[in-house]
């Protein structure tokens, strides 16, 4: 967090980021913010700090990357997205119909 820039909401939105947390009140919640940022880095999630009314909030990008603010990498396409002919459609769960004890529908 030492050299991490704090953006405004408009510029973060333009770069593809969306809010993940509410604002951390600094300096009281600095340790909570540090733990959140460590988790984001460990998970390789693109994130940035955005100024909010309460202090700073963590925003994330839904693109894959190394967790550095401002760095966007395009996600690799899975075989199903490349137009593979072997894609199977999945069945959705069917709702059960309530029955009486003798098996008749109610």
C-alpha positions in Angstrom: 0.0 0.0 0.0 3.0 2.3 0.4 3.3 3.3 -3.3 -0.2 2.4 -4.4 -2.0 5.3 -6.0 -5.5 6.3 -4.9 -7.8 6.9 -7.8 -11.2 8.6 -8.0 -14.3 6.6 -8.7 -14.7 7.9 -12.3 -11.2 6.9 -13.4 -11.4 3.5 -11.7 -14.7 2.8 -13.5 -13.2 3.8 -16.9 -10.4 1.3 -16.3 -12.9 -1.6 -15.7 -12.8 -1.7 -11.9 -15.9 -2.2 -9.7 -16.3 -1.7 -5.9 -15.4 -4.6 -3.7 -15.4 -3.1 -0.2 -16.9 -0.1 1.5 -14.5 2.6 2.6 -11.9 1.9 5.2 -11.5 4.6 7.9 -7.9 5.4 8.1 -5.8 5.2 10.2 -8.1 3.1 12.5 -8.7 0.4 10.0 -5.2 0.3 8.4 -4.5 -3.2 9.5 -7.8 -4.5 7.9 -7.0 -2.7 4.7 -3.5 -4.2 4.7 -4.8 -7.7 5.1 -7.3 -7.2 2.3 -4.6 -6.0 -0.1 -2.3 -8.9 0.9 -5.2 -11.3 0.0 -5.8 -9.6 -3.3 -2.1 -9.9 -4.2 -1.9 -13.5 -3.2 -4.9 -14.3 -5.3 -3.5 -12.5 -8.3 -6.6 -10.2 -8.5 -6.3 -6.8 -10.2 -7.2 -4.2 -7.7 -6.9 -0.5 -6.9 -7.6 1.9 -4.1 -10.4 4.5 -4.6 -11.1 7.5 -2.5 -14.5 7.3 -0.8 -16.4 9.4 1.7 -15.1 7.2 4.6 -11.5 6.9 3.5 -10.4 4.5 0.8 -12.2 1.5 -0.7 -10.8 -1.5 -2.5 -12.0 -2.0 -6.1 -11.3 -5.0 -8.3 -11.2 -5.7 -11.9 -12.8 -8.9 -13.2 -10.0 -9.5 -15.7 -7.1 -11.8 -14.8 -3.7 -10.4 -13.9 -1.0 -10.2 -11.4 -2.7 -8.0 -8.9 -0.9 -4.8 -9.7 -3.1 -1.7 -9.9 -3.7 -0.5 -13.4 -2.4 -3.6 -15.1 -4.9 -5.4 -17.3 -4.3 -8.8 -19.0 -6.9 -10.4 -21.2 -8.1 -13.8 -19.9 -7.2 -16.9 -21.8 -10.0 -18.3 -23.8 -11.2 -21.8 -22.7 -11.7 -24.4 -25.4 -15.5 -23.9 -25.1 -15.1 -20.3 -26.0 -12.9 -20.9 -29.0 -15.8 -22.5 -30.8 -15.0 -26.1 -29.9 -17.5 -28.6 -31.4 -17.3 -30.8 -28.2 -19.3 -28.4 -26.0 -22.2 -30.1 -24.1 -25.2 -28.3 -22.8 -25.9 -28.9 -19.2 -29.4 -29.8 -17.9 -31.0 -27.5 -15.4 -32.4 -29.0 -12.2 -36.1 -29.9 -12.4 -38.4 -28.8 -9.7 -40.2 -31.6 -7.8 -43.9 -31.5 -7.7 -45.4 -31.9 -4.3 -47.4 -35.1 -3.8 -49.8 -36.5 -1.2 -48.9 -39.7 0.7 -50.7 -41.8 -1.9 -48.7 -40.4 -4.8 -51.4 -38.1 -6.1 -50.5 -34.5 -7.0 -51.9 -31.9 -4.6 
